[in-house]
Amino acid sequence: MKKFFEKHDLVKITLFAILFVLVLTWIIPSGVYQGGSVTGGLERTGIADLFLGGMTSVSFFLQQILYLLFIGAFYGILTKLDGYKKLVEKFATKMKGHEIPFIVIISLMIAVFTSITTNVFAIVVFIPFIINVLHKMKLDNITAFATTFGSILIGVLGATYGTEGLTSFVYYLKMYSTVTIDVEIMVRAGILLLALILFNFFNITYAKKTLSSKKSLEEQNEMFVVEESKKKNVKTWPIAVGLIVLLITIVLGFIDWETSFGISIFTEFHTWLTSLAIKEYTIISYLLGNNAAAFGVWQLYHILAVMGIILAILAFIYRVNFDDLIEGFSDGVKKLLKPVGLMVLIYIIFIFMYWSPIVPTIVNWFVGKVFNPFLSTLSAGIATLFHSDFGYTGYALGGLLTTYEGDSFNIAYVIYTSINGLVSMIAPTSVVLMLGLSYCNISYKKWFSYIWKFFVGMLICLLVIFALLTYL
């Protein structure tokens, strides 16, 4: 069995998870919370459902799939440009000797942005660049993964105003109550800070060990290899400006300024801009298109437009011929096929849970009508294990959570939000986790041996916080 998981372990583990869930649908009845109790019956998943589940997962999450493949194309082209190669070299050289502050700052920025952003995938567009720099700084794959994808999961653990999962979670809870996204916002911000401190403690400790040995050089497996530029005098500023513009648009586009912070200037500006007209013709509106949106309510396809424009300008500046563009585009997409394919497999599990919602039945076996923080923690962990979409947890268990009143409901809200992020750091059904491990070519076993201490320590801290909130 050990030898069986030596190669393609992530795919094999995910396939086992799919089979496990499929079998459970034959054993555990599906359930729906109605009036504080669960009703339902067996809704078995069969062979035909298995293949339909694959097609449905692609259909449901096509935007994420195309977005990630386009990121592959983006870096497939960038890594062929001498300007990008030189920029990565210069950046890594400047950061040399400051590895620890660099990984802490990057981790902090990613986690905080994820905590308030409307889509966890938005920041992924910069991860290949960051990993390129980290590898040039002689840091290994685990450190690179923890600093990037791991920090995204820390942001999910300490979600405050952000992540589309939390937004959907609140949306479904509103079917039963008047809940808002800022429930116990200071407590959740404190949990984010605590998680960042503990997570970076382990990350820094590990990074120091690898930097003092040759292990980091042996464990660098890069998807988008950045070779040394053969040209001495090459312009790096166009690449730098392009990445900065991309960063600014993502920050502006994926923070819900109006709903979360009461800032309406971007909505008002968008309305003014698209209303500008020559006679009756709103030319700017026509140019932007019917699906253009104000900053704060962007979707992933809006980033694709920005990336496409940046690529076109860079291709012109660096005089890239069309054949090289097609070749880079194709090579980049091919490199992301395996991680994206793994993501599709994980989403199949979510589709099965959508068709056969067994989690409410499982939770109903041990969670009563009287709130208990420890049982709620267990139920939140089970829900995260089966639901790769946190919003669906709100849909499936909203009828239970909203039976709690006052402080009990607020504490349950904090529990589900925090545990969703924590369990996602080890669950083989976690999309961000498995996508990142596949991208960085890290085995699940190796990641688990690295993260288990943080997981246990953070879980103990959270249980203490939940108990204090409940019983004091």
Salt bridges, closest charged atoms under 4 A:
ASP82 OD2 - LYS231 NZ 3.87
GLU99 OE2 - LYS96 NZ 3.76
GLU219 OE1 - LYS446 NZ 2.84
GLU222 OE1 - HIS135 ND1 3.42
ASP331 OD2 - LYS80 NZ 3.73
